[in-house]
Amino acid sequence: MTCGHCVNAVTEEVSAIPGVTEVSVDLESGSLKVISDAPVDFDRIVEAVAEAGDYSVS
């Protein structure tokens, strides 16, 4: 990720996952923190990040 637009795109896609209540993306470190009120399948998060643009989870 290189800019605020990237952060917004990832935040929007991951926030749309059912059960997700909070998403925090740190541009400098590239970290993503997801808080949910129910278990969320990790693969669904990976898919949402990929849908946001040319990003990946490692």
ABEGO torsion letter per residue (X at the ends): XABAAAAAAAAAAAAABBGBABBBBBAAAGBBBBBBABBBBAAAAAAAAAAAEBBBBX
